[in-house]
Amino acid sequence: AFPDSPGITCQWTRTHNSRRRLRRKRLWSGHLDVRPHKMPALLLSTLSKVALPGVAIGLLLFASKRKKFSLVEDIGITPPKIWPSAVFLIAWIFLIAVEEYATSGITDAHAKPWPAYPTHIVALRVLAIGFLGPIAEELGFRGLLLAWLRRSRLGIFGAIVLTAALWSVLHFEYAPELLALIFLDGIVLGCARQVSGSLFLPITMHIGGNLFSIYQSLTQ
């Protein structure tokens, strides 16, 4: 029961509110303001990160049909060859480990820790960055663009190199050393697409790399 005296009631109210503010301060501590009145903006921002690659995937598939590319033969939406896929997956894990060691002294190479996001925001960011983003990028670069370029004078080797170069340019915000590694990753992903005969292999490799980076961000 609440105290009957107005003075005691006011004092109790001030103490109670002070405790509530302290609990909120502890709950909201972190690099990002995730208080309830900020949540709609945070949710909208996160949903836009999900929607952007989702829309890109739809537009790329539409462009493939307009260009009369075969989703199976040209884009590579077909099951990959088993043994080449196994070799590339092992090589990809080894490459990531080597790159982690090589870039250990580069500050920009370290995964940035995520703020104390609510669970549903974390799930949406994992969906966007870990899955939809890689699918959209691989569909665009190792799918549609590679299919178009390899029909040119460049041939398949030139097409792989050029798509890797353009893909690294997409990550222009990183240091030059990291751009060189991204270019190398693009070469490997392009070769995986060509040798396996499937876009699913580079998509899987790309998703694995992004999920590893997310894991680092969440555990720091």
SEKOL-836914 format. One line per field, with one value per residue (C-alpha): residue number from 1; residue in three letters; x, y, z. Coordinates in steps of 0.02 Angstrom, whole numbers. Example, Ala and Ser with C-alpha at 12.3 -4.5 7.8 and 13.67 -1.06 7.14 Angstrom:
BEGIN
seq <- c(1 | 2)
type <- c(ALA | SER)
u <- c(615 | 684)
v <- c(-225 | -53)
w <- c(390 | 357)
This chain:
BEGIN
seq <- c(1 | 2 | 3 | 4 | 5 | 6 | 7 | 8 | 9 | 10 | 11 | 12 | 13 | 14 | 15 | 16 | 17 | 18 | 19 | 20 | 21 | 22 | 23 | 24 | 25 | 26 | 27 | 28 | 29 | 30 | 31 | 32 | 33 | 34 | 35 | 36 | 37 | 38 | 39 | 40 | 41 | 42 | 43 | 44 | 45 | 46 | 47 | 48 | 49 | 50 | 51 | 52 | 53 | 54 | 55 | 56 | 57 | 58 | 59 | 60 | 61 | 62 | 63 | 64 | 65 | 66 | 67 | 68 | 69 | 70 | 71 | 72 | 73 | 74 | 75 | 76 | 77 | 78 | 79 | 80 | 81 | 82 | 83 | 84 | 85 | 86 | 87 | 88 | 89 | 90 | 91 | 92 | 93 | 94 | 95 | 96 | 97 | 98 | 99 | 100 | 101 | 102 | 103 | 104 | 105 | 106 | 107 | 108 | 109 | 110 | 111 | 112 | 113 | 114 | 115 | 116 | 117 | 118 | 119 | 120 | 121 | 122 | 123 | 124 | 125 | 126 | 127 | 128 | 129 | 130 | 131 | 132 | 133 | 134 | 135 | 136 | 137 | 138 | 139 | 140 | 141 | 142 | 143 | 144 | 145 | 146 | 147 | 148 | 149 | 150 | 151 | 152 | 153 | 154 | 155 | 156 | 157 | 158 | 159 | 160 | 161 | 162 | 163 | 164 | 165 | 166 | 167 | 168 | 169 | 170 | 171 | 172 | 173 | 174 | 175 | 176 | 177 | 178 | 179 | 180 | 181 | 182 | 183 | 184 | 185 | 186 | 187 | 188 | 189 | 190 | 191 | 192 | 193 | 194 | 195 | 196 | 197 | 198 | 199 | 200 | 201 | 202 | 203 | 204 | 205 | 206 | 207 | 208 | 209 | 210 | 211 | 212 | 213 | 214 | 215 | 216 | 217 | 218 | 219 | 220)
type <- c(ALA | PHE | PRO | ASP | SER | PRO | GLY | ILE | THR | CYS | GLN | TRP | THR | ARG | THR | HIS | ASN | SER | ARG | ARG | ARG | LEU | ARG | ARG | LYS | ARG | LEU | TRP | SER | GLY | HIS | LEU | ASP | VAL | ARG | PRO | HIS | LYS | MET | PRO | ALA | LEU | LEU | LEU | SER | THR | LEU | SER | LYS | VAL | ALA | LEU | PRO | GLY | VAL | ALA | ILE | GLY | LEU | LEU | LEU | PHE | ALA | SER | LYS | ARG | LYS | LYS | PHE | SER | LEU | VAL | GLU | ASP | ILE | GLY | ILE | THR | PRO | PRO | LYS | ILE | TRP | PRO | SER | ALA | VAL | PHE | LEU | ILE | ALA | TRP | ILE | PHE | LEU | ILE | ALA | VAL | GLU | GLU | TYR | ALA | THR | SER | GLY | ILE | THR | ASP | ALA | HIS | ALA | LYS | PRO | TRP | PRO | ALA | TYR | PRO | THR | HIS | ILE | VAL | ALA | LEU | ARG | VAL | LEU | ALA | ILE | GLY | PHE | LEU | GLY | PRO | ILE | ALA | GLU | GLU | LEU | GLY | PHE | ARG | GLY | LEU | LEU | LEU | ALA | TRP | LEU | ARG | ARG | SER | ARG | LEU | GLY | ILE | PHE | GLY | ALA | ILE | VAL | LEU | THR | ALA | ALA | LEU | TRP | SER | VAL | LEU | HIS | PHE | GLU | TYR | ALA | PRO | GLU | LEU | LEU | ALA | LEU | ILE | PHE | LEU | ASP | GLY | ILE | VAL | LEU | GLY | CYS | ALA | ARG | GLN | VAL | SER | GLY | SER | LEU | PHE | LEU | PRO | ILE | THR | MET | HIS | ILE | GLY | GLY | ASN | LEU | PHE | SER | ILE | TYR | GLN | SER | LEU | THR | GLN)
u <- c(0 | 58 | 93 | -52 | 55 | 78 | 257 | 304 | 213 | 313 | 476 | 430 | 386 | 552 | 648 | 548 | 575 | 760 | 773 | 679 | 797 | 946 | 877 | 845 | 1021 | 1093 | 977 | 1014 | 1202 | 1297 | 1353 | 1179 | 1024 | 895 | 769 | 585 | 553 | 701 | 647 | 534 | 678 | 797 | 672 | 639 | 825 | 852 | 703 | 776 | 936 | 828 | 722 | 866 | 949 | 778 | 724 | 894 | 870 | 700 | 767 | 917 | 806 | 694 | 845 | 903 | 738 | 740 | 915 | 851 | 982 | 948 | 935 | 1015 | 1146 | 1194 | 1156 | 1196 | 1040 | 1070 | 1148 | 1339 | 1459 | 1500 | 1688 | 1737 | 1621 | 1702 | 1875 | 1825 | 1739 | 1895 | 2004 | 1887 | 1901 | 2090 | 2091 | 1986 | 2105 | 2257 | 2175 | 2129 | 2311 | 2377 | 2262 | 2280 | 2381 | 2259 | 2132 | 2002 | 2007 | 1938 | 1752 | 1664 | 1567 | 1380 | 1287 | 1169 | 1030 | 866 | 851 | 734 | 852 | 998 | 896 | 849 | 1029 | 1091 | 959 | 1010 | 1200 | 1224 | 1105 | 1013 | 1164 | 1276 | 1137 | 1107 | 1292 | 1328 | 1174 | 1229 | 1417 | 1447 | 1276 | 1212 | 1371 | 1484 | 1360 | 1358 | 1547 | 1601 | 1507 | 1621 | 1802 | 1856 | 1811 | 1782 | 1951 | 1938 | 1756 | 1806 | 1945 | 1836 | 1689 | 1810 | 1881 | 1708 | 1654 | 1804 | 1762 | 1592 | 1685 | 1779 | 1763 | 1896 | 2085 | 2184 | 2257 | 2083 | 2024 | 2164 | 2102 | 1922 | 1982 | 2067 | 1907 | 1812 | 1932 | 1906 | 1716 | 1716 | 1821 | 1704 | 1556 | 1642 | 1714 | 1560 | 1440 | 1327 | 1296 | 1248 | 1430 | 1492 | 1332 | 1368 | 1549 | 1499 | 1367 | 1494 | 1618 | 1487 | 1419 | 1596 | 1615 | 1447 | 1501 | 1657 | 1552 | 1434 | 1569 | 1681)
v <- c(0 | 179 | 294 | 411 | 563 | 682 | 722 | 541 | 506 | 640 | 576 | 397 | 455 | 546 | 393 | 276 | 385 | 398 | 209 | 193 | 317 | 220 | 56 | 139 | 210 | 38 | -40 | 90 | 95 | 62 | 150 | 179 | 257 | 117 | 194 | 159 | 331 | 299 | 123 | 169 | 258 | 115 | -14 | 83 | 102 | -84 | -131 | -24 | -128 | -282 | -206 | -138 | -304 | -386 | -261 | -278 | -466 | -441 | -310 | -418 | -567 | -455 | -386 | -563 | -604 | -442 | -483 | -658 | -741 | -920 | -930 | -1103 | -1090 | -906 | -853 | -1021 | -1053 | -1239 | -1362 | -1352 | -1492 | -1580 | -1605 | -1434 | -1357 | -1453 | -1399 | -1216 | -1215 | -1283 | -1160 | -1018 | -1059 | -1065 | -899 | -814 | -877 | -813 | -644 | -629 | -657 | -541 | -397 | -416 | -255 | -152 | -59 | -45 | -233 | -271 | -306 | -161 | -214 | -195 | -88 | -169 | -194 | -278 | -458 | -422 | -287 | -409 | -540 | -416 | -357 | -536 | -568 | -413 | -420 | -606 | -671 | -549 | -438 | -581 | -653 | -485 | -452 | -625 | -620 | -451 | -482 | -669 | -693 | -559 | -458 | -609 | -687 | -527 | -494 | -670 | -653 | -508 | -510 | -524 | -706 | -794 | -751 | -565 | -565 | -640 | -511 | -363 | -415 | -436 | -262 | -183 | -277 | -211 | -34 | -59 | -69 | 95 | 146 | 21 | 45 | 5 | -152 | -217 | -173 | -282 | -428 | -397 | -402 | -569 | -633 | -581 | -681 | -835 | -813 | -793 | -950 | -1043 | -991 | -1048 | -1213 | -1270 | -1215 | -1140 | -972 | -1061 | -1096 | -914 | -864 | -993 | -937 | -753 | -789 | -886 | -742 | -615 | -724 | -744 | -555 | -537 | -665 | -561 | -404 | -487 | -565 | -413)
w <- c(0 | -35 | 114 | 159 | 201 | 51 | 103 | 117 | -47 | -139 | -66 | -114 | -290 | -312 | -249 | -361 | -515 | -476 | -470 | -633 | -717 | -651 | -720 | -888 | -893 | -863 | -993 | -1124 | -1099 | -1260 | -1418 | -1486 | -1410 | -1415 | -1296 | -1334 | -1413 | -1529 | -1577 | -1725 | -1812 | -1773 | -1835 | -1995 | -2027 | -2001 | -2110 | -2249 | -2238 | -2265 | -2402 | -2508 | -2551 | -2564 | -2696 | -2782 | -2796 | -2878 | -2999 | -3047 | -3084 | -3187 | -3282 | -3316 | -3399 | -3499 | -3562 | -3603 | -3495 | -3444 | -3255 | -3262 | -3400 | -3388 | -3208 | -3130 | -3027 | -3023 | -2899 | -2897 | -2936 | -2773 | -2777 | -2845 | -2716 | -2573 | -2630 | -2645 | -2475 | -2391 | -2487 | -2437 | -2252 | -2269 | -2363 | -2229 | -2094 | -2190 | -2221 | -2037 | -1990 | -2126 | -2076 | -1887 | -1879 | -1984 | -1878 | -2016 | -2041 | -1869 | -1859 | -1771 | -1615 | -1629 | -1502 | -1377 | -1505 | -1456 | -1514 | -1660 | -1726 | -1717 | -1810 | -1948 | -1966 | -1979 | -2113 | -2211 | -2192 | -2173 | -2305 | -2418 | -2451 | -2510 | -2617 | -2701 | -2730 | -2801 | -2911 | -2977 | -2998 | -3017 | -3096 | -3214 | -3242 | -3264 | -3386 | -3489 | -3487 | -3532 | -3697 | -3741 | -3800 | -3620 | -3611 | -3447 | -3369 | -3410 | -3351 | -3183 | -3159 | -3209 | -3099 | -2953 | -2985 | -2994 | -2838 | -2741 | -2798 | -2717 | -2551 | -2579 | -2396 | -2343 | -2339 | -2498 | -2419 | -2384 | -2559 | -2628 | -2521 | -2575 | -2756 | -2720 | -2639 | -2795 | -2904 | -2796 | -2796 | -2985 | -3008 | -2890 | -2997 | -3157 | -3096 | -2998 | -3135 | -3002 | -2920 | -2760 | -2716 | -2716 | -2626 | -2490 | -2476 | -2467 | -2334 | -2232 | -2236 | -2185 | -2045 | -1977 | -1976 | -1887 | -1757 | -1724 | -1705 | -1582 | -1474 | -1449)
